[in-house]
Amino acid sequence: MSTSNRRTFLLHAAAAGTALAAAQARAQPAMVSEKDPQAIALGYVTDTTHADAKKYPKHTKDQHCGNCALFGGKPTDASGPCPLFAGKLVHTTGWCSAWAKKA
């Protein structure tokens, strides 16, 4: 392989890597699944009305991710980040046992 071909190849490979990294940075994080091990451990549900009343007797229907102190989005957003589920989004209407009233 000549020096010029090798140099061209390396430039193209670097450009492709940069483009791939930029595309991944723009990609929206995945939603938390109720089957995710962390979600199971915290009793996470995508709809607060489906929380297990026997297991979580202190849960009330007005508690949801949108009004939780840990929710990183706006209450009007359909979903947002939560530090308990790093790199994933939770539904605003969801709930988990770590719910804490927003100040």
Helices and strands as residue ranges (DSSP letters): H 3-26, E 30-31, H 37-42, G 48-50, G 65-67, E 79-81, G 83-85, E 88-91
